[in-house]
Amino acid sequence: MFVDKVLVEVKAGDGGNGVVSFRREKFVDKGGPDGGDGGKGGDIILLASSNQDTLAAFRHQKLLAAEPGANGAKRKKHGKSAKDLIVDVPVGTTVFNERGELLADLTTDNQQAVIAQGGKGGFGNAHFKSSTRQAPKVAEKGEAGESLTSTFELKLIADAGLVGLPNAGKSTLLATISNAKPAIADYPFTTLTPNLGVVDIDEKNSVLIADIPGLIEGAAQGKGLGDEFLRHVERTAVLIHLVDAYNDDVISAYKTIMEELKAYKTDLSKRRQMVVLTKIDGLDEKNVESKLTELKATVPAKTVLLAISSQSGQGVKEMLYELKNLVLKDKNSKLKAQSQELTVIRLESDDNEWHVAKEEGYYAVVGRKIEKFAQRTDFSNPEGVTRLRDIMRKMGILNELERHGINPGDKIRISGHSLIY
């Protein structure tokens, strides 16, 4: 079964906890702290594979979870870091988070992307030994691994996409010019899933063509098969717009598809396009010319307009050479645009940034770095809480809280944790 969109819960591994331990050996008095650090949690990594062609494996596997890192141990033993979870997905897979932000776009075979990072392991008390702190009784908890609800979408990567009304001859054309074997019949919606075919045009050039299930009027509103499959032409360089010569109103057929392309979330009506009148083998030359004349009055002047018969092969070779030229023109224009792009310098957010806000019943402290320290603090350990206070003092947070009017006994909240001022 072809599946091209799934919702997947992702949970990277938590980091292992550091431990509090002191060396205890015969004839060794006050051996000092020897608690080891926790290991790192496993990342969630997607690997694009040409051996995968659908997201069907995720229909029942709704959770991807990596292993947590091991806790540290006495004698300064470092906890074992967990293995990363590497998951194969089809080439062309995109991943979005809950806010619709793009996390990964896997367009080439063997390309990898980390979509959730495992948490770092917490430090054991051996890490905190110093000349002034000979016997620290503090250790850190491991960081939580990233977790999110993600959407996996598969967008086929093809040079050209076949679009048109049902029974416009898309599958027949693809079967004629390529090695693809799509289902073909004389009733609507023969094609229920996208098909791909490689077309050799000459000794040097070949193109990959995607046959997209037929669109009807109102597809953008969910009628028929809807417009879900149009995501597979988002990456295509050229659209081959097929119009059935036996349609009584070829202008209406052409406009119907153009409206649905325009109504899609990404306006596809402006994509490079060639309009092809199909199934002309049963019509006389005069009738074919009449329909081409009708289309010429509506189709933009710069758009390639041709007539073919997939059954007899009439006009197919000319169509393929025009397609090759359009694909090469698109590639050249993209290369030119890339060479003219200016490097954009982005100011990354500072991890040390933080801010304080007075809320009802508590004072909120927000900031990437201080929140990470809070997550790694064992709030049941007084020395751990004292260390967090020291960090807040060094960062200037306690001074800012005082400027906001905090009083002894007031509550401070950081990353879901509370402590008393």
Protein Blocks (a to p, Z undefined) as FASTA:
>chain_A
ZZfbdcddddddddddddddddddehiahkbpabdcddddddddddddfkbcbfklmmmm
mbccddddddddehhiacdddddddddddehiacddfkopafbdcfbghiacdfbdcddd
dddfklmgcfklmbccbdcddddddddddddddddddfbdceddehilmmmmmmmmmmbd
cdddfbehkblbdcdddddfblmbccdddddddddehklnopajbjmlmmmmmmpmbdcd
dddfklmblmlmmmmmmmmmmmpmbacklgccddddehklmpcfklmmmmmmmmmmmmcf
klccddddfknopoklmmmmmmmmmmmmmmmmmmmmmmmpccdddddddfkbccddddeh
iacdddfklmmmmmmpcfkbmklmmmmmmmmmmnommmmmmmnopaehiacdeehiacdZ
Z
